[in-house]
C-alpha cells in the first residue's frame, strides 16, 4: 500500500494549475533525485513516489509531497495506487524512471489519458528498443555500425561461426516479470574459449534470451536525445570514465562531450523505430585510438547520467514535460562541454572493485591500485561535481553521507532491527 512520508500542504498545491502538478515515480536513487530537482527548479509541483522511506528524493526541497510504494509495477495494485494518488491531487501528468514502470503506465494509458498525461514514449517503439537482437538487426538494415552478434541459441547450433575474442554476452530481452529469464550478469566478457564455455553453462536454460557479440574496445559514449514532432529537438552527449561494477556496470563518473559522428546514427535509429516523441539514451562504444563508434543499445528512459546532462544545461526532464504542455516555449539549451560529475557512492564501489583486482572492460583505462586511489581523491575536488550536491538543496547530500556512515557504526543493525519490529 501507499505510505505517506511527506504530505503536501493544500495551500501549496492550490498555487499550481493542474498541468504544473507532476506525479513522479522516481525510486530511491540519485537519478530519481535529479529528475525531481530538474522539474522543481523549473517551477513544477513535484509529487514524488519512492520505493522506501530512505529515498534520496524524500529530503529534497523540490518534493512537494513524498510517498513510498514498494509494490512491483507488474501487479495491478501498483497502477491502482498510482491512479488513486494522481486523482487525489489532480495531477496533470505522470513521469517515471524505470523501464518496468514505463511498461505498466503504457499498458494502462487509457485509464489516465486524456485527463492525466502519461509522459512515456509510444508503446511500439518503446518495446522494440528493449529487444537487443531486434536493435542489432535494425542497425545492420539501416547502416548503423554495430558489433557482429547472434542469439546464443543460434550460435550454439553452429559454434564455428567467425566471431573473434573477446566476446560479450548479455540478456537479449530483460524480463522484469520473470527474473529467471534474465542472465545472472548485466554483461560478461569472455577472453578465450574456456571462459566462454563456463559462461554458457550459467545460462544454459535461457540460451534463446542471451545475445553473444564480438567485443569492441573503447569507452561508453551516450547521447541523451529528446525527440519532438518526429525530429530531434536536442542531444547532449557524454562519455563514461568509471563504472560500477568495474566491467560492464553503470557509469559512476562521466564527462560531457561535443556531439560527434554518432548523432546522425542516433537520429536515424530513432526515426526508423518511429520514436517520434520523448527522451531516449542512445549508447555507443567509442574507440579513442581508431575514432570508431559501434552501437550498443537504446535506453528508452532517463539514464544514469541525468544529473550530468541537466548540470550541463540540458533540462531534459523539464523539456519532456514542456513538449506536452508548453511546446511553444521550448528553448534549445546551451550545453557545457568538459563538465565532469560522479556518483560518490558508486565511485566508492568502483574504487573497491579496483582494489580487489577486478578487470576493467576491454579498452577502458587500466588503473594501478595507487593510481585508482589518487584518481578517486583527486575527483573529490570542486572540479568534479557530486551528483547529489546542490547547495540550494543540500539535505539529500547530507543524508546520503549519513546513510553511508551509520550502517557501519557498532550496534546499528541490531537496533534497526528492533525498530522495524
N, C-alpha and C positions, 0 to 999 in steps of 0.2 A: 504494500500500500504506500501511498504518498505520505511522506513525513515533512511537516513544515519546519524549516530551520530558521528562516527569517521572513516573517510575514510582512508584506508590503503595506505601507500606510495608505489608506484610501485617499487622503488629501494629496499625496504624491502621485498616485496613479491617475487621479482625475485631471491632473495638469496635462496629460498626454492624450492626444487623439488616438483613436483605435489603431490607425495604421502605424503609429510610432511604438506600439506595445508589441514586443517580440518575445515569444516563449522560446528560450534557447536551451536545447538538451545538450549539455556540454561535458558531462562526465566529471572526473576528478582531477585531471592532469593540467599541465601548463598550456596545452593547445586550446583547451576549452576556456581557460582564463584569458588568453589572448583574444578569443572571439568576443567574450563579454566586454573586455576593455575597448576593443575597436568599435563596437556598436555604441557603448555607453559614452565614449569620448566624442562621438559624433551626434549626440543628443537623443539617442533612442532609450526607451524604457525597457530594460532587460530583466526578464523573469527567468532566472537560472534554475534548471533542473539538473541535479548532480546524481551520482550513484550513492554516495555516503555523506555523512556529516563532516568528513575530513577533507572534503573537496577544497581546492585552492580558490575556486570562484566564490566560495561561501564568504570569504573575507574581503572580497573586492567591494569598494565603494560604488562600483558601477552595476552591481547586482541589486536591483530594486527589491527583489524578493528571491528567496532561495528555498528549494525543496529537494529532498532526497527520494529517489525512486530506484530501488535495487530490484528491478523486475526485468528479466530478459525481454528484449524487444520483439522476439517471435511469439510471445504469449499475448493473448487477447487483452489481458489486464493492463499491459503496457499502454496500448492505444486508448483504452477506456480511461485510464488515469490522465493521460496527456490531454485528451479531448475535454475531460471534466475541468481540468485546471485552466485550459485555454479559454473556455467559455465563461468560467467563473470571473476571470479578469478581463474578458472581452479583448483578447489578443488579436492583432491583425494578421500575424504571421507566426510560423514556427520554423526554426532553423536548427540544424543539428550537425554533429561532428562525424560520428562513426558510420561506416557503411551499413551495418545492420540496422541502425536507427533510420537511415535514409530508406532502406528497403521497406521497413514497417510503415513509414509515412507514405511512401509512393504507392504501396499496395492498398492503402486506406485513404487515398487522396480525396475520394468522393465523399467521405464522412466530414471533411473540413471545408473544402472549396465549394463555392466561391467566397463564402463568408470569412474563412481563415485561409490565407495563402500559405501553401507549403513551399518553402524555399529550397526545393530539391530539384535536380535535373529530371528530364522526362524519363519514363520507365525504360524504353527500349535502349537508348544509348547508354544509360547508366548500367544496365545489366550486361550489356556487351563488353564494357570495359573490365568487368570482373572475370571474364574468361581469358586467361593468359594465352592460351593456344589460339583462340579466335583473333586476338590482337596481333599475335605474331604473324598469322596468315594474312591479316589485313595489311600489315606493313609490307609484306612481300608483294601483295597485289598492287599497292599504290606507289611503291618505290621508296619506302622509308627504310633506311639502313637498320637491320635487325640481325640478331645472332642466329646462327643455324641451330635449329632445335626440332624436337618432336615429342609427342606424348610418350611417356616411358613404356607403356604397354606396346606401342608400335615399335619402339626401339628394341625391345627385348625379342621381338619376332625376327629381327634382323640385326643382331649386335655387331655386325661387321660394317655398319654404316660409317661413312667418312666423317667422324666427329672427333676432333683433337682434344687433348687435355691442356689446361684444366677444364673440367666441366662443372656446370652449376645445375642444381635441381631445386625446384620449388613447387608449391602447390599450384595446380592449374586453375582451379576454381575453389576459392575458400568457402567452406560450408560452416556458417555460424550456427546453424541449427543442428548440425551433426559433426561434432569435433573429431570423431573417429575417421572422418573422410579427409581430414587435413593432415599434411605431413607434420612430423614432430618438430620441424625447424622451419623458420621463415625461408632461409636459403641455406644451402650447404655446398661446399666446394670439394671436388674430387680431383686430386693431382695425379692419380695413377689408377690402374685397373683394380688393384686390391681395395683401395678406398671406395671406389665406385661400387664394387660388388657389395661391400659392407653396408653402404648407404641404401642400396636397392633392397637389401634384406629388411631394412627398417620400415619400408613402405610396400612390402610385397602384397599386401591386401588391397592397396589402393593405387596400383600402377596406372590405372586409367585416369587418375586425377593428379598425376605428377608430370611436370614438364622438365625435360633434360635439354640443356643447351650448351653450346660452346661458351666459355667464359672469355670475355674481352676485358683486358686490364684497363683500369682508369678510375676516375673519381665519379661520384654521383653528380649529375648536372640536372637540375629540375627547373621547370618553367611553370609558375603558378599562373594559369590563364583564366581570364574572365571573358566568356562568350556572351554576346548580346545581339539579338536580332540576326543571328546567323553569322556574325563577324566577330573577330577578336577585338574586344574593347581595349585590353591592356594585358601585358605579360611581364611578370617580374621573375628574374632567374637568380639562382644561387648554386654554389657547389658545396657538397658536404665534405668537411675536413675530418671529423671524428664520428664514430658510430658506437652504439651500444645495443646489443653485443658488438664486439670489436669487428667481426667479419659478418656483414650482411644484416646488421641491425639498423635501427632508425638513426638518422643524423642527429647528433647532440651538439655539434659545433659546425657553423655554416658561415659562408661569406657571400655577399651579394655580388653578382656579375652583370656585365653588359649582355644584352640579348645577342646571342650568336646564331650560327647557322641552323641549329635545331628548331628555331622559331617557326620557320616555314613548314617543316615537317610536322610540328605540333599542330599547327592550324589545319594542315591537310588531313591529319588523322581525325581531329575533332569534327571537321566538316563531313568526312566520309562516314562517321558514326551518326551524323545528323544531331550532333551535340550542339544545339543552337543557342541554348541559354544555360547560364550557370558557371560555376567555377570548376576547375579540374587541375590537378598537378600532373604534368607530363614529364616523365622521367627518362633520362638518357644516361649512358655510360660514356665518359669523356676521357680519351687518352691524351694526356698532356704532351707526350713525346711526338705522337703522329698527328695530333689535331683531328682525330677521327671521333665520330659520335655513333653510338649504337642505341637504338630504342630499347627500353626495358619494360615500362608499364605506364598505365594511366591510373591515377587515384582520383575517383570522381567525388572528391570531398575536400575539406580543408586539411592540408597536410601538417606534418610535424613542424614545419618551418613557418607557420602562420605568424608567429611573433617576429621572425626575421623579415618577412615580407611587409608586414604592417609598420615595423620600425623604420624600414627603408622608405616609407611614404606611400605604399600601395595599400590603401584601406579596402582590401578585397572583401572582407566580411560585410562592412557597411555598404559597399558598392553592389553586392549581391542583393541586399535589401532594397537599395535605391533603384536598381534596374527594374524592380517590380512596381515601386510606389512613386518614385520621382525620377523617371528616366531622363527628363529634360534638364535636370540639374546635375547630371553626372559629368565630372570633370576628370580628364586624364591626369594622373599624378606625375610629380617629379620623383624619380626613383633613384635613391642614393646607391652608388656603386662602391664596393670595397668595404662595406659595413659588416662587421663580424658579431654574431651573437652565439650564445651557448646555453644549453640546459644544464645547470650546475649539478643537479642530482644525476643526470645521465652522464655527465663528464666524469663524475666520481666513479661511476660504473665502468666507463671506458678506461680510466687510469688503472683501476683494479684489474681489469682484464689484461692490460699490457703487462702489469707487474706479475701476473700469473703465467705469462708466456703465451697468451692466446695469439693466434696468427691474424695479421691484418689481411683484408681481402686483396686478391691479386691486383697489382697496380696502385694500391694505396701506399701511403707513406709509412715506411718502417721506422719504428722508434726503438731506441735502447731504453732500458728502464730509467736511467738518469735523464735521458732526453725527454721521456714522457712526463716525468715529474717536473722538469724545468718548463715544459710547454704548458702543463696544467697551471703552474704557479704564475707564469707569465700572463696567461689569459684571465687571471684574477684581477688584472689591472683595468682601469676605466676605459681602455681602448677596445675591450671586448664587452659587449652588453650582455647582461644577465637576462634570460628570458622572463624571469619573474619580477625583476627590479624595475619599478616605476616610482619615482619619488612622490608623485601625486596620488599613488595608490600603493602605499608601502606595506600594508598589513599582510597581503599574501606572501610577500618575500620573507617577512619576519617569521610567519607561521611555518613556511617551508623549512627554514633553518631550524626552528624549534622541533619540527617533526622529524628532522634528520638526526638530531642530537638526543632527544628524550628517550627514544626506544632503546638506546644503549646505556642508559643510566641503570644502576642496580635497583632491582625490585620493580621495574616498570611493568614487565609482562604480568607479573603476579597481581599487582594492584589493578591493572587494567582489566584483567580477567574477573576480579571481584566486582568491579564497577559494572561490567557487562552483565553479570548475573543479576 
